Amino acid sequence: MTINGTDEALAALKDGRFAATVSNSAKDTGELAVTNTISLLRKEKVEKIAPPHRPA
């Protein structure tokens, strides 16, 4: 896994060394929170945020 999808990380995703990338941007997180809040107030569906996977 990588954070913020650097060029090296995206290459690793393509060749199978990494399985995922995540965004860690305060701007993106805040924008998503506001967008989801407005959607919920309008009684629209929003995607659930999955809890982190924790290996057994």
Sequence and secondary structure as in RCSB ss.txt:
>XXXX:A:sequence
MTINGTDEALAALKDGRFAATVSNSAKDTGELAVTNTISLLRKEKVEKIAPPHRPA
>XXXX:A:secstr
 EES  HHHHHHHHHTS   EE   HHHHHHHHHHHHHHHHTT             
